[in-house]
Structures are given as structure tokens and as C-alpha cells.
């Protein structure tokens, strides 16, 4: 299976095929089948964040009881796990230091 280089921006929740398309944080070398996985995870995170926005207008639901926050964290962990699996050693060491990775 041919591998392709992807440039991932977790901050912007985007995946780029070329390094000059936009700012990115991580470079990974993955199979082509992983591209939709990144996009699907980022789309799910975006949907959950929109639901959080709507929930924010209900003052009787405390923020820290919101289940969507845990779902966003879970997807963020999955994104970092994929990046960790397909990145170079310095990136792996950096991700291993993140609280999400523990």
C-alpha cells in the first residue's frame, strides 16, 4: 500500500496534502485510507462543539457535566493516537508528554 504524506492541524481540525496549503502542526506518513479517518474525526468534533455552543445558552446545565466535552476529548485522543502511530520520533516523544496520551 503506498504511503502519502499528510500535514495535520489539530488546532484547525484540518488535514492537508501539501505543506504550504496552510499552517499545520504535525507531519505524518499514512496509507491513503487514513485520510477519511482524520476528516471523519474532525467532523465529529466540529458537530460536538456546535452542540456545546447550543448547550451554552442553557444556564441550568453546568459546563462540567456536559457529555459532549468527554466525547470531544475522546476524539482528540484518537487523533493524537493516529498521529503518534504514523509520525517521527520527536513527534512521538512530544505526544507522549501530552495529558491526552496518558
N, C-alpha and C positions, 0 to 999 in steps of 0.2 A: 504494500500500500504506500503510495507516495506521500511524503510529509510536506506540509506547507507551513510557512512562517506566518504567524499572526501577531498582531500588536494589540494588546488588550488594555483598555482603560476601565478599571473598576470604578473610578470616580465618576466617569461619564456614562458608564454601563454600555460601552460600545466595543466592537471588535473591528479592526482594520486590517486590510491585506497589504497596505503599503505604509512604511514608516512616516512618510511626510503628509499623510492624509489629515492627521490631527494629533494633538498631544496624547501620549499613551504612557502607561507605567510599566508594563510587562511584555516581554517578547517570549513567545512560546513556539515550539515546533510540534505540530499535531497532524493527525490524519484529517482529511477533509470532512469526515463525519462529525468531528468535534465542533465545527463552526456553528451548525444549528443548535448544538447543546448550549454554547455560550449565549447565543441570541435568545434562546428559549428561557434560560435562567434570568437574563437581564429583563426580558419582557415580563416575566412573572414578578420580579422585584418592582418593576415600574407599576404594575397593576396593584400590588400590595401597598405601595407608597401612595397611590391615589386613594385607595380605600382609607389609609391613615389620614389623609387630608380631609376626607369627608367626615371621619370619626372625630377629628379635632374640633369640629363645630358642636359636639355634644359634651358639654362640660361635666355631666354627671358620670361619664366613663373615665376613670383615671388612666392616664397615658401608660403607666407601667403594667396595667392589666390587659393591655391590648395584645391579642393573639397574633395579629399581623406583624408586630415587631419581631416576634420569635421566628415567624416564617421568613421574614427578610434576612434575619441573622443566619438561618439555616441555608438559604440560597447563597448568601455571601460566603459561607464556609465551603459550599460546594464549588463555587467559582475559584476560591483560593486553593482548594484541593486539586482542581484540574490544572491550574497554573503551576502549582508545586510539582505535579507529576511530569509535566512536559517542559520545564524550564531548566536553566543552567544552575550550577551550584551556588553562586552568590544569591540568586533569587530564591532558591530553596532555603538557604540559611535565613534570609530576611523573613520569609513567610513563616518559618518555624518559630520565629520570635513573636509573631502576632498572637494576640489573645484568642483569635478565632481558631487557630490551629491546635490549641491545646485540647 
